């Protein structure tokens, strides 16, 4: 039943721009691009459900309750799972909780989980975009973002509605919808992952003459990569020197403090493919599959 409801929810989200889309559309989401949004809306391509997403769903109630304990706000489940803006049916909101102050004022609570630790001054910009978008769609003036990080450390930030920023998001969302979604024309790739999705294979023999600016970027990258390689080689040499200090010791210390350890982890069990091929050659071919390789970036000297 839950899986069916989730599929219906995803299908409904295809019909409009939601809080998890707007940050990508305006270029403030590190993990999602405008092209990703296009593929989700037009072609129904959804990110594969993974451990981080499942963890986020499982911990949503925990994050909400910790926020309530810390602030005293009353929390309510939203009456509708997906809400449309009254004047624009492709502006959507799917909020985690409605919060209610002691004076009865309603707001939005967005619950997050992260493998990284954030303080209140450096939370992801995409989170802020999402909350401001929900405040606009629901016509509310106040909200909060609560999150849990590593070791179940939790925190929150409270935000007022920012009408100037909201107006910017609204105009960019309309432009995105009219320019790309309605005519079904994908936006230009902006990230390396975008290029790999749109052009998974190269065209044999094709070479592109680039601008002086693009050539300068290549030169700068090669210079930085050479510097990094030199530093890595220097670090590797220092690492070798450190290892020679250990002998058969498990740890090295200085003034009683452990500086480093050098010990073997527990033994692991691996499948011996060579032995399998030798003992059962008749089975090898039927279990082989062809895996297409991704494009690789190589520089010429």
C-alpha positions as CSV (number, residue, x, y, z in Angstrom):
1,X,0.0,0.0,0.0
2,X,2.8,2.4,0.9
3,X,4.7,1.7,-2.3
4,X,1.5,2.3,-4.3
5,X,0.9,5.6,-2.6
6,X,4.5,6.6,-3.1
7,X,4.2,5.9,-6.9
8,X,1.0,8.0,-7.1
9,X,2.8,10.8,-5.2
10,X,5.7,10.7,-7.6
11,X,3.3,10.7,-10.6
12,X,1.5,13.7,-9.2
13,X,4.8,15.6,-8.7
14,X,5.5,15.1,-12.4
15,X,2.8,17.6,-13.1
16,X,4.4,20.6,-11.5
17,X,7.3,22.2,-9.8
18,X,7.8,21.3,-6.2
19,X,10.1,22.4,-3.4
20,X,12.8,19.8,-4.3
21,X,12.9,21.1,-7.9
22,X,13.1,24.8,-7.4
23,X,16.7,24.9,-6.0
24,X,17.9,22.9,-9.0
25,X,16.1,25.2,-11.5
26,X,17.8,28.3,-10.2
27,X,21.2,26.6,-9.8
28,X,21.4,26.3,-6.0
29,X,21.2,22.5,-5.7
30,X,24.6,20.8,-5.7
31,X,23.1,17.4,-6.4
32,X,20.4,18.1,-9.0
33,X,20.5,20.1,-12.2
34,X,17.8,21.7,-14.4
35,X,18.2,18.8,-16.8
36,X,17.5,16.4,-14.0
37,X,14.2,18.2,-13.3
38,X,13.3,18.1,-17.0
39,X,13.9,14.3,-17.2
40,X,11.8,13.8,-14.1
41,X,8.8,15.9,-15.4
42,X,8.8,15.0,-19.1
43,X,10.2,11.4,-19.1
44,X,9.3,10.3,-15.6
45,X,12.9,9.5,-14.7
46,X,13.1,9.3,-10.9
47,X,16.2,8.9,-8.8
48,X,16.6,5.3,-7.6
49,X,15.5,4.8,-4.1
50,X,18.6,4.5,-1.9
51,X,19.7,4.1,1.7
52,X,19.9,7.9,2.2
53,X,16.3,8.4,1.0
54,X,15.0,5.6,3.1
55,X,16.8,6.9,6.1
56,X,15.3,10.3,5.5
57,X,11.8,8.9,5.5
58,X,12.4,6.8,8.5
59,X,13.9,9.7,10.6
60,X,11.3,12.3,9.6
61,X,9.2,11.8,12.7
62,X,12.3,11.8,14.9
63,X,13.5,15.1,13.5
64,X,10.0,16.6,13.8
65,X,9.6,15.5,17.5
66,X,13.1,16.8,18.4
67,X,12.2,20.2,16.9
68,X,8.9,20.2,18.8
69,X,10.7,19.4,22.1
70,X,13.3,22.1,21.5
71,X,10.8,24.9,20.5
72,X,7.4,24.1,22.0
73,X,5.7,24.3,18.6
74,X,2.6,22.2,18.0
75,X,3.1,20.0,14.9
76,X,0.3,18.8,12.6
77,X,0.3,16.5,9.6
78,X,-0.6,18.4,6.5
79,X,-4.2,17.9,5.4
80,X,-3.1,17.2,1.8
81,X,0.0,15.4,0.7
82,X,0.4,17.7,-2.3
83,X,-0.9,21.2,-2.4
84,X,-1.3,23.4,-5.5
85,X,-0.9,27.1,-5.5
86,X,-4.4,28.6,-5.9
87,X,-3.3,30.8,-8.9
88,X,-0.9,28.4,-10.6
89,X,-1.7,24.7,-10.7
90,X,1.9,23.6,-11.6
91,X,3.3,25.2,-8.5
92,X,3.2,22.4,-5.9
93,X,4.1,21.8,-2.2
94,X,4.6,18.6,-0.3
95,X,5.4,19.7,3.2
96,X,6.5,17.5,6.1
97,X,4.7,19.2,8.9
98,X,2.6,22.2,9.7
99,X,3.8,24.0,12.8
100,X,1.5,26.1,15.0
101,X,2.8,28.7,17.4
102,X,1.3,29.5,20.8
103,X,-0.6,32.4,19.2
104,X,-2.1,30.1,16.6
105,X,0.0,31.3,13.7
106,X,0.7,28.5,11.2
107,X,4.0,27.8,9.4
108,X,5.9,25.1,7.6
109,X,8.5,22.6,9.1
110,X,10.8,20.9,6.7
111,X,12.7,17.8,8.1
112,X,16.1,16.8,6.8
113,X,18.7,14.2,7.4
114,X,22.3,14.5,6.3
115,X,25.6,12.5,6.4
116,X,27.3,15.9,7.0
117,X,27.2,18.1,10.0
118,X,25.8,21.6,9.3
119,X,25.5,24.7,11.6
120,X,22.8,27.2,11.2
121,X,24.9,29.5,9.0
122,X,25.9,27.0,6.3
123,X,22.9,24.8,5.7
124,X,22.4,23.8,2.0
125,X,20.9,26.6,-0.1
126,X,18.5,24.1,-1.7
127,X,16.9,23.6,1.7
128,X,16.2,27.3,2.0
129,X,14.7,27.4,-1.5
130,X,12.4,24.5,-0.6
131,X,11.1,26.1,2.5
132,X,10.5,29.5,0.9
133,X,8.7,27.8,-2.0
134,X,6.4,26.1,0.4
135,X,5.7,29.3,2.2
136,X,4.7,30.8,-1.1
137,X,2.5,28.0,-2.2
138,X,0.7,27.7,1.1
139,X,0.7,31.5,1.6
140,X,2.4,31.4,5.0
141,X,4.9,33.8,6.6
142,X,7.1,31.7,8.8
143,X,8.8,28.3,8.7
144,X,11.7,26.2,10.0
145,X,14.1,23.6,8.8
146,X,15.1,20.9,11.3
147,X,17.8,18.3,10.6
148,X,19.7,15.4,12.0
149,X,23.3,14.8,11.2
150,X,26.1,12.4,12.1
151,X,25.8,10.7,15.5
152,X,22.1,11.9,15.6
153,X,23.2,15.5,16.3
154,X,20.1,17.6,15.6
155,X,19.5,21.3,15.1
156,X,17.1,23.7,13.4
157,X,16.9,27.2,11.9
158,X,13.8,29.4,11.8
159,X,13.2,31.6,8.7
160,X,10.8,34.4,7.8
161,X,9.2,34.5,4.4
162,X,11.4,36.4,1.9
163,X,9.0,37.8,-0.8
164,X,11.8,39.2,-2.9
165,X,13.6,35.9,-3.2
166,X,10.2,34.1,-3.8
167,X,9.4,36.5,-6.7
168,X,12.7,35.6,-8.3
169,X,12.0,31.8,-7.9
170,X,8.5,32.3,-9.3
171,X,9.7,34.0,-12.4
172,X,12.5,31.4,-13.0
173,X,10.0,28.6,-12.5
174,X,7.6,30.1,-15.0
175,X,10.4,30.6,-17.5
176,X,11.6,27.0,-17.0
177,X,8.1,25.6,-17.4
178,X,7.4,27.6,-20.6
179,X,10.8,27.2,-22.1
180,X,11.5,23.5,-21.5
181,X,8.6,21.5,-20.1
182,X,5.7,22.7,-22.3
183,X,7.6,22.4,-25.6
184,X,9.4,19.3,-24.3
185,X,12.8,20.8,-25.1
186,X,15.6,19.8,-22.7
187,X,17.8,22.5,-21.2
188,X,21.5,22.6,-22.1
189,X,23.7,20.3,-20.0
190,X,25.3,22.3,-17.1
191,X,27.2,19.6,-15.2
192,X,29.5,16.7,-16.1
193,X,26.7,14.3,-15.1
194,X,24.4,16.1,-17.5
195,X,26.8,15.5,-20.4
196,X,27.1,11.9,-19.6
197,X,23.3,11.5,-19.6
198,X,22.7,13.4,-22.8
199,X,25.8,12.1,-24.7
200,X,26.7,8.7,-23.1
201,X,28.8,7.8,-26.2
202,X,31.2,9.9,-28.2
203,X,31.1,10.4,-32.0
204,X,34.1,8.7,-33.6
205,X,36.5,11.1,-35.2
206,X,34.7,14.2,-34.1
207,X,36.8,17.1,-32.8
208,X,35.4,20.4,-31.5
209,X,37.3,23.7,-31.9
210,X,36.9,25.6,-28.6
211,X,37.1,29.3,-27.6
212,X,40.3,30.8,-26.1
213,X,38.4,30.9,-22.8
214,X,37.7,27.2,-22.9
215,X,41.3,26.4,-23.8
216,X,42.5,28.5,-20.9
217,X,40.3,26.4,-18.6
218,X,42.0,23.2,-19.8
219,X,45.4,24.7,-19.3
220,X,44.5,25.8,-15.7
221,X,43.1,22.4,-14.9
222,X,46.2,20.6,-16.1
223,X,48.4,23.0,-14.0
224,X,46.3,22.4,-10.9
225,X,46.3,18.7,-11.5
226,X,50.1,18.6,-11.8
227,X,50.4,20.5,-8.5
228,X,48.0,18.1,-6.9
229,X,49.9,15.1,-8.2
230,X,53.2,16.5,-6.9
231,X,51.7,17.0,-3.4
232,X,50.2,13.5,-3.5
233,X,53.6,12.1,-4.4
234,X,55.2,14.0,-1.5
235,X,52.5,12.8,0.9
236,X,53.0,9.2,-0.3
237,X,56.7,9.5,0.4
238,X,56.0,10.8,3.9
239,X,53.5,7.9,4.4
240,X,56.2,5.4,3.4
241,X,58.6,6.9,6.0
242,X,56.0,6.7,8.7
243,X,55.3,3.1,8.0
244,X,59.0,2.2,8.3
245,X,58.8,3.5,11.9
246,X,56.3,0.9,13.1
247,X,58.2,-2.3,12.8
248,X,55.7,-4.8,14.4
249,X,54.1,-2.2,16.6
250,X,50.3,-1.6,16.3
251,X,50.6,2.1,17.1
252,X,53.1,5.0,17.4
253,X,52.7,7.6,20.1
254,X,54.2,10.9,21.1
255,X,54.1,12.0,24.7
256,X,51.5,9.4,25.4
257,X,49.2,10.4,22.5
258,X,48.5,8.0,19.7
259,X,49.7,9.5,16.4
260,X,48.8,6.7,14.1
261,X,48.1,2.9,13.9
262,X,49.2,0.4,11.4
263,X,47.3,-2.9,11.7
264,X,45.5,-5.3,9.4
265,X,41.7,-5.4,9.4
266,X,39.8,-8.7,9.7
267,X,40.3,-11.2,6.9
268,X,37.7,-11.0,4.1
269,X,36.2,-13.7,1.9
270,X,36.4,-13.2,-1.8
271,X,35.1,-15.2,-4.8
272,X,38.0,-16.9,-6.7
273,X,37.0,-16.2,-10.3
274,X,40.1,-17.8,-11.7
275,X,39.5,-21.1,-9.9
276,X,35.9,-21.1,-11.0
277,X,36.8,-20.6,-14.6
278,X,39.3,-23.4,-14.4
279,X,36.9,-25.9,-12.7
280,X,33.7,-24.9,-14.5
281,X,34.6,-23.3,-17.9
282,X,31.2,-24.5,-19.3
283,X,29.4,-22.0,-17.0
284,X,31.5,-18.9,-17.5
285,X,30.1,-17.7,-20.8
286,X,26.4,-17.9,-19.7
287,X,27.0,-15.7,-16.7
288,X,29.0,-13.0,-18.5
289,X,27.4,-9.7,-19.3
290,X,28.6,-6.7,-21.3
291,X,28.8,-3.5,-19.3
292,X,29.0,-0.3,-21.3
293,X,31.9,1.9,-20.2
294,X,31.4,5.6,-19.4
295,X,33.3,8.3,-21.3
296,X,36.7,9.2,-19.8
297,X,38.3,12.6,-19.8
298,X,42.0,12.3,-21.0
299,X,44.4,15.2,-21.6
300,X,47.0,15.3,-24.3
301,X,50.5,16.5,-23.4
